[in-house]
Each structure stands twice: as C-alpha cells, then as structure tokens.
Amino acid sequence: MQQVKIFKSTDTELEDMEKQINRFIRKNDIRVLSISGNHSSASSASNGPMNTFAGGDVTVILLYEIDVPKR
C-alpha cells in the first residue's frame, strides 16, 4: 500500500530534517518509492497572501510503500 509523508523545515535546519527523514525510514522499515522537495526563497515569499511559506522553508514529500497487514 502506498503512503505519503510530508516533512517541513527551514533551510537552516536541513541536517536535522535529514536525520528525521532517515530515522522515519529506518523505524518504519519502508520501501521508498520517491522523494521530492521544494525550497522556497525569500523572493517567492512575497507572491501574495495565499503563500504560506516564509523565505527559506523546505518541504520534502516522501512516497513510500508498506506491506498491507494480512488478516
């Protein structure tokens, strides 16, 4: 079964975010299918009131697969 996990941090805390993602992968014994990310810079933070990201925000989306529990 495919699942999604979203991680959000700032560019000043990338090392901690990497540790958090790696810990999540190890702890849950998952198969990673895809990892993608986005870094929002200060210039994109001024795109208007609909933007929820401050300058330097980092979002990582992890698509993974788990085994479905057998009944």
PDB file of N, CA, C and O in Angstrom:
ATOM      1  N   MET A   1       0.839  -1.161   0.000  1.00  0.00           N
ATOM      2  CA  MET A   1       0.000   0.000   0.000  1.00  0.00           C
ATOM      3  C   MET A   1       0.894   1.237   0.000  1.00  0.00           C
ATOM      4  O   MET A   1       1.841   1.328   0.781  1.00  0.00           O
ATOM      5  N   GLN A   2       0.588   2.181  -0.874  1.00  0.00           N
ATOM      6  CA  GLN A   2       1.381   3.407  -0.954  1.00  0.00           C
ATOM      7  C   GLN A   2       0.888   4.434   0.062  1.00  0.00           C
ATOM      8  O   GLN A   2      -0.310   4.570   0.310  1.00  0.00           O
ATOM      9  N   GLN A   3       1.842   5.143   0.636  1.00  0.00           N
ATOM     10  CA  GLN A   3       1.568   6.161   1.645  1.00  0.00           C
ATOM     11  C   GLN A   3       2.404   7.397   1.332  1.00  0.00           C
ATOM     12  O   GLN A   3       3.378   7.319   0.583  1.00  0.00           O
ATOM     13  N   VAL A   4       2.024   8.530   1.902  1.00  0.00           N
ATOM     14  CA  VAL A   4       2.753   9.784   1.735  1.00  0.00           C
ATOM     15  C   VAL A   4       3.070  10.349   3.112  1.00  0.00           C
ATOM     16  O   VAL A   4       2.243  10.305   4.023  1.00  0.00           O
ATOM     17  N   LYS A   5       4.278  10.880   3.248  1.00  0.00           N
ATOM     18  CA  LYS A   5       4.697  11.580   4.468  1.00  0.00           C
ATOM     19  C   LYS A   5       5.308  12.899   4.025  1.00  0.00           C
ATOM     20  O   LYS A   5       6.152  12.925   3.130  1.00  0.00           O
ATOM     21  N   ILE A   6       4.886  13.997   4.647  1.00  0.00           N
ATOM     22  CA  ILE A   6       5.393  15.322   4.305  1.00  0.00           C
ATOM     23  C   ILE A   6       6.206  15.856   5.474  1.00  0.00           C
ATOM     24  O   ILE A   6       5.754  15.850   6.619  1.00  0.00           O
ATOM     25  N   PHE A   7       7.402  16.314   5.168  1.00  0.00           N
ATOM     26  CA  PHE A   7       8.292  16.916   6.153  1.00  0.00           C
ATOM     27  C   PHE A   7       8.456  18.380   5.793  1.00  0.00           C
ATOM     28  O   PHE A   7       8.608  18.719   4.620  1.00  0.00           O
ATOM     29  N   LYS A   8       8.427  19.257   6.803  1.00  0.00           N
ATOM     30  CA  LYS A   8       8.615  20.688   6.558  1.00  0.00           C
ATOM     31  C   LYS A   8       9.604  21.231   7.574  1.00  0.00           C
ATOM     32  O   LYS A   8       9.521  20.932   8.765  1.00  0.00           O
ATOM     33  N   SER A   9      10.529  22.024   7.092  1.00  0.00           N
ATOM     34  CA  SER A   9      11.557  22.602   7.948  1.00  0.00           C
ATOM     35  C   SER A   9      12.046  23.896   7.310  1.00  0.00           C
ATOM     36  O   SER A   9      11.425  24.418   6.385  1.00  0.00           O
ATOM     37  N   THR A  10      13.157  24.402   7.810  1.00  0.00           N
ATOM     38  CA  THR A  10      13.775  25.590   7.209  1.00  0.00           C
ATOM     39  C   THR A  10      15.163  25.218   6.706  1.00  0.00           C
ATOM     40  O   THR A  10      15.739  24.210   7.114  1.00  0.00           O
ATOM     41  N   ASP A  11      15.683  26.044   5.819  1.00  0.00           N
ATOM     42  CA  ASP A  11      16.997  25.735   5.245  1.00  0.00           C
ATOM     43  C   ASP A  11      18.120  25.794   6.275  1.00  0.00           C
ATOM     44  O   ASP A  11      19.205  25.268   6.029  1.00  0.00           O
ATOM     45  N   THR A  12      17.883  26.420   7.416  1.00  0.00           N
ATOM     46  CA  THR A  12      18.902  26.457   8.466  1.00  0.00           C
ATOM     47  C   THR A  12      18.909  25.181   9.300  1.00  0.00           C
ATOM     48  O   THR A  12      19.812  24.979  10.112  1.00  0.00           O
ATOM     49  N   GLU A  13      17.909  24.316   9.108  1.00  0.00           N
ATOM     50  CA  GLU A  13      17.797  23.077   9.886  1.00  0.00           C
ATOM     51  C   GLU A  13      17.797  21.838   8.995  1.00  0.00           C
ATOM     52  O   GLU A  13      17.180  20.830   9.336  1.00  0.00           O
ATOM     53  N   LEU A  14      18.484  21.906   7.856  1.00  0.00           N
ATOM     54  CA  LEU A  14      18.475  20.787   6.911  1.00  0.00           C
ATOM     55  C   LEU A  14      19.062  19.510   7.503  1.00  0.00           C
ATOM     56  O   LEU A  14      18.537  18.422   7.266  1.00  0.00           O
ATOM     57  N   GLU A  15      20.131  19.627   8.262  1.00  0.00           N
ATOM     58  CA  GLU A  15      20.756  18.436   8.842  1.00  0.00           C
ATOM     59  C   GLU A  15      19.786  17.703   9.766  1.00  0.00           C
ATOM     60  O   GLU A  15      19.707  16.475   9.736  1.00  0.00           O
ATOM     61  N   ASP A  16      19.050  18.449  10.585  1.00  0.00           N
ATOM     62  CA  ASP A  16      18.054  17.826  11.461  1.00  0.00           C
ATOM     63  C   ASP A  16      16.927  17.186  10.662  1.00  0.00           C
ATOM     64  O   ASP A  16      16.421  16.125  11.028  1.00  0.00           O
ATOM     65  N   MET A  17      16.540  17.831   9.579  1.00  0.00           N
ATOM     66  CA  MET A  17      15.486  17.280   8.734  1.00  0.00           C
ATOM     67  C   MET A  17      15.938  15.971   8.087  1.00  0.00           C
ATOM     68  O   MET A  17      15.171  15.010   8.026  1.00  0.00           O
ATOM     69  N   GLU A  18      17.174  15.932   7.607  1.00  0.00           N
ATOM     70  CA  GLU A  18      17.716  14.703   7.032  1.00  0.00           C
ATOM     71  C   GLU A  18      17.699  13.576   8.058  1.00  0.00           C
ATOM     72  O   GLU A  18      17.312  12.452   7.742  1.00  0.00           O
ATOM     73  N   LYS A  19      18.115  13.873   9.274  1.00  0.00           N
ATOM     74  CA  LYS A  19      18.107  12.865  10.341  1.00  0.00           C
ATOM     75  C   LYS A  19      16.690  12.383  10.617  1.00  0.00           C
ATOM     76  O   LYS A  19      16.463  11.187  10.803  1.00  0.00           O
ATOM     77  N   GLN A  20      15.735  13.311  10.643  1.00  0.00           N
ATOM     78  CA  GLN A  20      14.339  12.951  10.895  1.00  0.00           C
ATOM     79  C   GLN A  20      13.801  12.031   9.787  1.00  0.00           C
ATOM     80  O   GLN A  20      13.128  11.042  10.075  1.00  0.00           O
ATOM     81  N   ILE A  21      14.096  12.354   8.536  1.00  0.00           N
ATOM     82  CA  ILE A  21      13.627  11.531   7.414  1.00  0.00           C
ATOM     83  C   ILE A  21      14.269  10.144   7.470  1.00  0.00           C
ATOM     84  O   ILE A  21      13.579   9.134   7.331  1.00  0.00           O
ATOM     85  N   ASN A  22      15.586  10.095   7.673  1.00  0.00           N
ATOM     86  CA  ASN A  22      16.274   8.799   7.736  1.00  0.00           C
ATOM     87  C   ASN A  22      15.788   7.958   8.909  1.00  0.00           C
ATOM     88  O   ASN A  22      15.655   6.740   8.789  1.00  0.00           O
ATOM     89  N   ARG A  23      15.523   8.600  10.036  1.00  0.00           N
ATOM     90  CA  ARG A  23      15.009   7.879  11.212  1.00  0.00           C
ATOM     91  C   ARG A  23      13.626   7.314  10.905  1.00  0.00           C
ATOM     92  O   ARG A  23      13.326   6.181  11.282  1.00  0.00           O
ATOM     93  N   PHE A  24      12.782   8.089  10.224  1.00  0.00           N
ATOM     94  CA  PHE A  24      11.447   7.630   9.853  1.00  0.00           C
ATOM     95  C   PHE A  24      11.530   6.391   8.947  1.00  0.00           C
ATOM     96  O   PHE A  24      10.789   5.425   9.130  1.00  0.00           O
ATOM     97  N   ILE A  25      12.435   6.437   7.979  1.00  0.00           N
ATOM     98  CA  ILE A  25      12.603   5.308   7.050  1.00  0.00           C
ATOM     99  C   ILE A  25      13.057   4.055   7.795  1.00  0.00           C
ATOM    100  O   ILE A  25      12.503   2.974   7.596  1.00  0.00           O
ATOM    101  N   ARG A  26      14.068   4.203   8.655  1.00  0.00           N
ATOM    102  CA  ARG A  26      14.585   3.037   9.402  1.00  0.00           C
ATOM    103  C   ARG A  26      13.561   2.488  10.382  1.00  0.00           C
ATOM    104  O   ARG A  26      13.349   1.277  10.447  1.00  0.00           O
ATOM    105  N   LYS A  27      12.929   3.365  11.137  1.00  0.00           N
ATOM    106  CA  LYS A  27      11.995   2.954  12.187  1.00  0.00           C
ATOM    107  C   LYS A  27      10.797   2.200  11.619  1.00  0.00           C
ATOM    108  O   LYS A  27      10.309   1.249  12.228  1.00  0.00           O
ATOM    109  N   ASN A  28      10.330   2.626  10.455  1.00  0.00           N
ATOM    110  CA  ASN A  28       9.118   2.041   9.888  1.00  0.00           C
ATOM    111  C   ASN A  28       9.384   0.959   8.850  1.00  0.00           C
ATOM    112  O   ASN A  28       8.447   0.367   8.313  1.00  0.00           O
ATOM    113  N   ASP A  29      10.661   0.698   8.564  1.00  0.00           N
ATOM    114  CA  ASP A  29      11.040  -0.363   7.627  1.00  0.00           C
ATOM    115  C   ASP A  29      10.219  -0.285   6.336  1.00  0.00           C
ATOM    116  O   ASP A  29       9.520  -1.229   5.967  1.00  0.00           O
ATOM    117  N   ILE A  30      10.322   0.854   5.667  1.00  0.00           N
ATOM    118  CA  ILE A  30       9.523   1.109   4.470  1.00  0.00           C
ATOM    119  C   ILE A  30      10.366   0.997   3.212  1.00  0.00           C
ATOM    120  O   ILE A  30      11.595   1.013   3.265  1.00  0.00           O
ATOM    121  N   ARG A  31       9.686   0.882   2.080  1.00  0.00           N
ATOM    122  CA  ARG A  31      10.332   0.934   0.775  1.00  0.00           C
ATOM    123  C   ARG A  31      10.040   2.304   0.179  1.00  0.00           C
ATOM    124  O   ARG A  31       8.890   2.635  -0.108  1.00  0.00           O
ATOM    125  N   VAL A  32      11.079   3.087  -0.004  1.00  0.00           N
ATOM    126  CA  VAL A  32      10.915   4.437  -0.556  1.00  0.00           C
ATOM    127  C   VAL A  32      10.706   4.331  -2.063  1.00  0.00           C
ATOM    128  O   VAL A  32      11.500   3.704  -2.765  1.00  0.00           O
ATOM    129  N   LEU A  33       9.641   4.945  -2.551  1.00  0.00           N
ATOM    130  CA  LEU A  33       9.352   4.954  -3.979  1.00  0.00           C
ATOM    131  C   LEU A  33       9.827   6.251  -4.626  1.00  0.00           C
ATOM    132  O   LEU A  33      10.287   6.252  -5.768  1.00  0.00           O
ATOM    133  N   SER A  34       9.712   7.360  -3.885  1.00  0.00           N
ATOM    134  CA  SER A  34      10.072   8.652  -4.443  1.00  0.00           C
ATOM    135  C   SER A  34      10.269   9.659  -3.315  1.00  0.00           C
ATOM    136  O   SER A  34       9.563   9.636  -2.307  1.00  0.00           O
ATOM    137  N   ILE A  35      11.240  10.537  -3.508  1.00  0.00           N
ATOM    138  CA  ILE A  35      11.434  11.672  -2.603  1.00  0.00           C
ATOM    139  C   ILE A  35      11.538  12.915  -3.480  1.00  0.00           C
ATOM    140  O   ILE A  35      12.334  12.963  -4.418  1.00  0.00           O
ATOM    141  N   SER A  36      10.728  13.914  -3.163  1.00  0.00           N
ATOM    142  CA  SER A  36      10.825  15.183  -3.889  1.00  0.00           C
ATOM    143  C   SER A  36      10.741  16.323  -2.880  1.00  0.00           C
ATOM    144  O   SER A  36      10.236  16.160  -1.769  1.00  0.00           O
ATOM    145  N   GLY A  37      11.245  17.468  -3.291  1.00  0.00           N
ATOM    146  CA  GLY A  37      11.266  18.576  -2.358  1.00  0.00           C
ATOM    147  C   GLY A  37      11.140  19.914  -3.027  1.00  0.00           C
ATOM    148  O   GLY A  37      11.200  20.030  -4.252  1.00  0.00           O
ATOM    149  N   ASN A  38      10.965  20.923  -2.204  1.00  0.00           N
ATOM    150  CA  ASN A  38      10.827  22.285  -2.676  1.00  0.00           C
ATOM    151  C   ASN A  38      11.469  23.217  -1.657  1.00  0.00           C
ATOM    152  O   ASN A  38      11.277  23.070  -0.450  1.00  0.00           O
ATOM    153  N   HIS A  39      12.221  24.161  -2.157  1.00  0.00           N
ATOM    154  CA  HIS A  39      12.829  25.177  -1.307  1.00  0.00           C
ATOM    155  C   HIS A  39      12.241  26.516  -1.699  1.00  0.00           C
ATOM    156  O   HIS A  39      12.350  26.929  -2.854  1.00  0.00           O
ATOM    157  N   SER A  40      11.620  27.198  -0.753  1.00  0.00           N
ATOM    158  CA  SER A  40      11.041  28.497  -1.068  1.00  0.00           C
ATOM    159  C   SER A  40      12.013  29.580  -0.631  1.00  0.00           C
ATOM    160  O   SER A  40      12.452  29.615   0.518  1.00  0.00           O
ATOM    161  N   SER A  41      12.337  30.450  -1.552  1.00  0.00           N
ATOM    162  CA  SER A  41      13.277  31.531  -1.243  1.00  0.00           C
ATOM    163  C   SER A  41      12.511  32.773  -0.821  1.00  0.00           C
ATOM    164  O   SER A  41      11.287  32.830  -0.943  1.00  0.00           O
ATOM    165  N   ALA A  42      13.219  33.745  -0.334  1.00  0.00           N
ATOM    166  CA  ALA A  42      12.585  34.985   0.131  1.00  0.00           C
ATOM    167  C   ALA A  42      11.816  35.674  -0.988  1.00  0.00           C
ATOM    168  O   ALA A  42      10.796  36.311  -0.725  1.00  0.00           O
ATOM    169  N   SER A  43      12.284  35.563  -2.240  1.00  0.00           N
ATOM    170  CA  SER A  43      11.582  36.232  -3.342  1.00  0.00           C
ATOM    171  C   SER A  43      10.222  35.607  -3.600  1.00  0.00           C
ATOM    172  O   SER A  43       9.284  36.315  -3.965  1.00  0.00           O
ATOM    173  N   SER A  44      10.088  34.276  -3.417  1.00  0.00           N
ATOM    174  CA  SER A  44       8.781  33.651  -3.637  1.00  0.00           C
ATOM    175  C   SER A  44       7.857  33.882  -2.461  1.00  0.00           C
ATOM    176  O   SER A  44       6.648  33.689  -2.586  1.00  0.00           O
ATOM    177  N   ALA A  45       8.396  34.291  -1.316  1.00  0.00           N
ATOM    178  CA  ALA A  45       7.559  34.547  -0.150  1.00  0.00           C
ATOM    179  C   ALA A  45       6.732  35.815  -0.328  1.00  0.00           C
ATOM    180  O   ALA A  45       5.779  36.036   0.420  1.00  0.00           O
ATOM    181  N   SER A  46       7.072  36.634  -1.286  1.00  0.00           N
ATOM    182  CA  SER A  46       6.339  37.883  -1.483  1.00  0.00           C
ATOM    183  C   SER A  46       5.307  37.779  -2.594  1.00  0.00           C
ATOM    184  O   SER A  46       4.895  38.794  -3.155  1.00  0.00           O
ATOM    185  N   ASN A  47       4.890  36.571  -2.915  1.00  0.00           N
ATOM    186  CA  ASN A  47       3.940  36.379  -4.017  1.00  0.00           C
ATOM    187  C   ASN A  47       2.499  36.650  -3.616  1.00  0.00           C
ATOM    188  O   ASN A  47       1.596  36.425  -4.422  1.00  0.00           O
ATOM    189  N   GLY A  48       2.255  37.114  -2.427  1.00  0.00           N
ATOM    190  CA  GLY A  48       0.896  37.465  -2.042  1.00  0.00           C
ATOM    191  C   GLY A  48       0.440  36.732  -0.803  1.00  0.00           C
ATOM    192  O   GLY A  48       1.170  35.908  -0.253  1.00  0.00           O
ATOM    193  N   PRO A  49      -0.771  37.033  -0.363  1.00  0.00           N
ATOM    194  CA  PRO A  49      -1.282  36.489   0.894  1.00  0.00           C
ATOM    195  C   PRO A  49      -1.584  34.999   0.854  1.00  0.00           C
ATOM    196  O   PRO A  49      -1.727  34.386   1.912  1.00  0.00           O
ATOM    197  N   MET A  50      -1.684  34.399  -0.312  1.00  0.00           N
ATOM    198  CA  MET A  50      -2.002  32.971  -0.394  1.00  0.00           C
ATOM    199  C   MET A  50      -0.779  32.106  -0.138  1.00  0.00           C
ATOM    200  O   MET A  50      -0.923  30.900   0.067  1.00  0.00           O
ATOM    201  N   ASN A  51       0.406  32.674  -0.144  1.00  0.00           N
ATOM    202  CA  ASN A  51       1.633  31.918   0.066  1.00  0.00           C
ATOM    203  C   ASN A  51       1.826  31.669   1.552  1.00  0.00           C
ATOM    204  O   ASN A  51       1.898  32.622   2.328  1.00  0.00           O
ATOM    205  N   THR A  52       1.914  30.393   1.973  1.00  0.00           N
ATOM    206  CA  THR A  52       2.058  30.064   3.388  1.00  0.00           C
ATOM    207  C   THR A  52       3.506  29.815   3.765  1.00  0.00           C
ATOM    208  O   THR A  52       3.785  29.510   4.925  1.00  0.00           O
ATOM    209  N   PHE A  53       4.440  29.933   2.830  1.00  0.00           N
ATOM    210  CA  PHE A  53       5.841  29.673   3.096  1.00  0.00           C
ATOM    211  C   PHE A  53       6.589  30.974   3.356  1.00  0.00           C
ATOM    212  O   PHE A  53       6.423  31.956   2.632  1.00  0.00           O
ATOM    213  N   ALA A  54       7.401  30.967   4.384  1.00  0.00           N
ATOM    214  CA  ALA A  54       8.309  32.083   4.625  1.00  0.00           C
ATOM    215  C   ALA A  54       9.597  31.786   3.867  1.00  0.00           C
ATOM    216  O   ALA A  54       9.835  30.648   3.461  1.00  0.00           O
ATOM    217  N   GLY A  55      10.423  32.804   3.678  1.00  0.00           N
ATOM    218  CA  GLY A  55      11.681  32.590   2.983  1.00  0.00           C
ATOM    219  C   GLY A  55      12.528  31.545   3.670  1.00  0.00           C
ATOM    220  O   GLY A  55      12.693  31.582   4.889  1.00  0.00           O
ATOM    221  N   GLY A  56      13.066  30.614   2.906  1.00  0.00           N
ATOM    222  CA  GLY A  56      13.935  29.584   3.439  1.00  0.00           C
ATOM    223  C   GLY A  56      13.228  28.326   3.892  1.00  0.00           C
ATOM    224  O   GLY A  56      13.874  27.454   4.473  1.00  0.00           O
ATOM    225  N   ASP A  57      11.935  28.185   3.655  1.00  0.00           N
ATOM    226  CA  ASP A  57      11.226  26.964   4.025  1.00  0.00           C
ATOM    227  C   ASP A  57      11.571  25.839   3.056  1.00  0.00           C
ATOM    228  O   ASP A  57      11.754  26.063   1.860  1.00  0.00           O
ATOM    229  N   VAL A  58      11.654  24.637   3.592  1.00  0.00           N
ATOM    230  CA  VAL A  58      11.952  23.449   2.799  1.00  0.00           C
ATOM    231  C   VAL A  58      10.856  22.426   3.069  1.00  0.00           C
ATOM    232  O   VAL A  58      10.540  22.135   4.223  1.00  0.00           O
ATOM    233  N   THR A  59      10.282  21.887   2.010  1.00  0.00           N
ATOM    234  CA  THR A  59       9.278  20.832   2.121  1.00  0.00           C
ATOM    235  C   THR A  59       9.778  19.615   1.361  1.00  0.00           C
ATOM    236  O   THR A  59      10.242  19.725   0.226  1.00  0.00           O
ATOM    237  N   VAL A  60       9.680  18.448   2.001  1.00  0.00           N
ATOM    238  CA  VAL A  60      10.068  17.190   1.371  1.00  0.00           C
ATOM    239  C   VAL A  60       8.863  16.263   1.412  1.00  0.00           C
ATOM    240  O   VAL A  60       8.244  16.077   2.459  1.00  0.00           O
ATOM    241  N   ILE A  61       8.538  15.684   0.265  1.00  0.00           N
ATOM    242  CA  ILE A  61       7.433  14.734   0.170  1.00  0.00           C
ATOM    243  C   ILE A  61       8.018  13.359  -0.098  1.00  0.00           C
ATOM    244  O   ILE A  61       8.737  13.150  -1.075  1.00  0.00           O
ATOM    245  N   LEU A  62       7.701  12.434   0.781  1.00  0.00           N
ATOM    246  CA  LEU A  62       8.211  11.072   0.707  1.00  0.00           C
ATOM    247  C   LEU A  62       7.060  10.145   0.328  1.00  0.00           C
ATOM    248  O   LEU A  62       6.085  10.022   1.069  1.00  0.00           O
ATOM    249  N   LEU A  63       7.176   9.501  -0.818  1.00  0.00           N
ATOM    250  CA  LEU A  63       6.207   8.494  -1.245  1.00  0.00           C
ATOM    251  C   LEU A  63       6.825   7.136  -0.941  1.00  0.00           C
ATOM    252  O   LEU A  63       7.928   6.829  -1.395  1.00  0.00           O
ATOM    253  N   TYR A  64       6.109   6.330  -0.173  1.00  0.00           N
ATOM    254  CA  TYR A  64       6.666   5.052   0.234  1.00  0.00           C
ATOM    255  C   TYR A  64       5.615   3.956   0.204  1.00  0.00           C
ATOM    256  O   TYR A  64       4.421   4.216   0.057  1.00  0.00           O
ATOM    257  N   GLU A  65       6.079   2.748   0.343  1.00  0.00           N
ATOM    258  CA  GLU A  65       5.191   1.603   0.295  1.00  0.00           C
ATOM    259  C   GLU A  65       5.373   0.763   1.546  1.00  0.00           C
ATOM    260  O   GLU A  65       6.492   0.533   2.004  1.00  0.00           O
ATOM    261  N   ILE A  66       4.249   0.309   2.092  1.00  0.00           N
ATOM    262  CA  ILE A  66       4.277  -0.591   3.243  1.00  0.00           C
ATOM    263  C   ILE A  66       3.525  -1.863   2.868  1.00  0.00           C
ATOM    264  O   ILE A  66       2.694  -1.875   1.959  1.00  0.00           O
ATOM    265  N   ASP A  67       3.838  -2.919   3.587  1.00  0.00           N
ATOM    266  CA  ASP A  67       3.097  -4.154   3.390  1.00  0.00           C
ATOM    267  C   ASP A  67       1.744  -4.038   4.070  1.00  0.00           C
ATOM    268  O   ASP A  67       1.648  -3.548   5.195  1.00  0.00           O
ATOM    269  N   VAL A  68       0.710  -4.482   3.395  1.00  0.00           N
ATOM    270  CA  VAL A  68      -0.625  -4.478   3.981  1.00  0.00           C
ATOM    271  C   VAL A  68      -0.706  -5.637   4.983  1.00  0.00           C
ATOM    272  O   VAL A  68      -0.376  -6.775   4.649  1.00  0.00           O
ATOM    273  N   PRO A  69      -1.149  -5.340   6.213  1.00  0.00           N
ATOM    274  CA  PRO A  69      -1.267  -6.416   7.208  1.00  0.00           C
ATOM    275  C   PRO A  69      -2.184  -7.517   6.716  1.00  0.00           C
ATOM    276  O   PRO A  69      -3.253  -7.245   6.170  1.00  0.00           O
ATOM    277  N   LYS A  70      -1.773  -8.746   6.905  1.00  0.00           N
ATOM    278  CA  LYS A  70      -2.595  -9.887   6.495  1.00  0.00           C
ATOM    279  C   LYS A  70      -3.616 -10.194   7.571  1.00  0.00           C
ATOM    280  O   LYS A  70      -3.315 -10.172   8.764  1.00  0.00           O
ATOM    281  N   ARG A  71      -4.835 -10.480   7.125  1.00  0.00           N
ATOM    282  CA  ARG A  71      -5.919 -10.745   8.068  1.00  0.00           C
ATOM    283  C   ARG A  71      -6.049 -12.216   8.345  1.00  0.00           C
ATOM    284  O   ARG A  71      -6.914 -12.624   9.120  1.00  0.00           O
TER     285      ARG A  71
END
